[in-house]
Amino acid sequence: MNLGKETETLEFKKTTGEMKEAMVSISAILNKHGIGTLYFGVKPNGDVIGQDVSESSLRDVSRAVYENIKPQIYPAIDEVVVGEKHLIKVEFSGESAPYSAAGRYYLRTADEDREVTPEELKVFFGVNKYREKWEKGKSEATSKQIDKTAIKAF
């Protein structure tokens, strides 16, 4: 059985032994798209190999997300059966980008996760948005929106 190719919103991990890499993928997907799905028990080419799934392994995934992804998200973590093979499916979303994995920030490019550069991180945080004084910037108001009487009084 094959689930297809990895995409910018779909990630495959062979086992929960790749938990650290999975957290990086979750943060990268959240930063680029805000929503995604990750499967444990699937090779990168989409071949389903299965994964031992227990209450403990589901809890381990939940704990890893809680401890590594900031700001906090609350993914749906379920056991799914595909062709008699057991998988762990993690569906996640968030609207509070940027998200970090263990304190580092990543972006999804095709099916890869890359660390965000300092320049990209500045854009995420809007560091330069209010750096210059407002009076030096160009107004977005039209001449019809300006109260000329108030300006003269000022």
N, C-alpha and C positions, 0 to 999 in steps of 0.2 A: 504494500500500500504506500502511496506517495501523496503528500499534502501540497505539492507544488514547490515553487521557489520562494525564498525569503524576499521580502520587500521592505519598503521604508516603514511599514506598520506591522510587519509580521516577522517574528524571530523564532528560530529553532535552536534548542540546546539538547545534546544527547542525554545528559543526566543532570540531576541536581548538584552533581560535583562541579558543574560550571556555574555555580550560583553567583560568584563575583562578576563574571562576564554577563550574566543575565541582568544583574542590577544596572550595569553600564548600559546595556541595550534598552532597558526600560526608560532610564533617564534620557537617553538620546532620542528615543521615539517620542517621548512626552515633549521634549524641547522643540522638536520639529513639527509634530502633528497633533499633539495633545491627546492621542488615543492610539491604542495598539493591542496586539495579542502576542503572547509568548507561549511556546509549548516546550515542556521537558519530555524527552523520549523520542525525539525526532532528529535525524542527522541534518546537517546544513543543506544537503541536496533535497530534503523533503521526505526521505525514506523513513517510515515509521519503524522504530526498533523497540519501543516500549520502555517503560520505567517502572521500578517498584514503587507503588503508591500505597501509602498508609496514612493514618491520621498524623503520625509524626512527620512524614515528609511534607504533607500539606501545611502543617504548622511551621516547619522549617522555612518554607517559601514565604509564608506570611510574616514570620519574624525577620527574615532577611530584608523584605521590602520595608517593614517598619523601621528597622535599624539603619538602612542605607539610603533610602530615597527621601530627600528633603526638598521642598516642603512635603508633608505627609500626604500619601494617597491611600485609597482603600480599594484595592483591586478585588475582582471576583476570582477566586482560586478554586478550581474544581478538578475532579478526576473525570476523564472522558475515556471511552473505549472506542478504538478505531481498529477494525479488522482483528479483533480479539487481543489487541495490545493496549495496555493501560498507559495513559499519558496524564500529565498535569498541564492544565490549561490556565493561563493567567491573562485575564482581560483587565486592562487598566485605562484610566483616563485622568486628565487633570487640566485645570485652567490657570495654574499659578506659576507658569514658567518664569524664570529658569529653574529646572530641577537638577539636583546633584545626586551623584552616586558616590557614597563614601567621601563626600566633600569635593568632588571634582565634577566638572560640567562637560557634557558631551552632546553632539549633534549627530543625527542619522543622515548618512549619505549613501543612497542606494540601499545595499544590505549590510553596510559597515557602520561602525560607531567610531567617531573621531573626537578627540578632545577639543573643546572650544578654545580658540586663541584669546588672549587678553582683550584684543580689539573687539571681537565678537561678544565677549562677556560684557564689555562696557555698553554695547548697544542693548543687550538684554536688560541691563539694569538702568539704562537711560542716564548714565553718569553725566553726559555732556548736555543733556536737555535743558537744564537751568543754570549752566555754568556761566554764561554771559548775562550781563544785566539786561533786564527786560526792555529798558528804554533805548538800548542800542539795536534791538531787533526790529524787523519790519512787521508792521501790524497786519493782521489778516482782515481787519475791518475795512469795509468800503467807505467811500466819502459820504454816502447817503446814511450810513449807520452812525456817523460821528455827530455828537451833540456839540455844535459850534458854540452855543451859548455857555455850556459848561466849560469849554476850553478857554473862552475869553475870561470867564470868571476866575479860572484857575490862575 
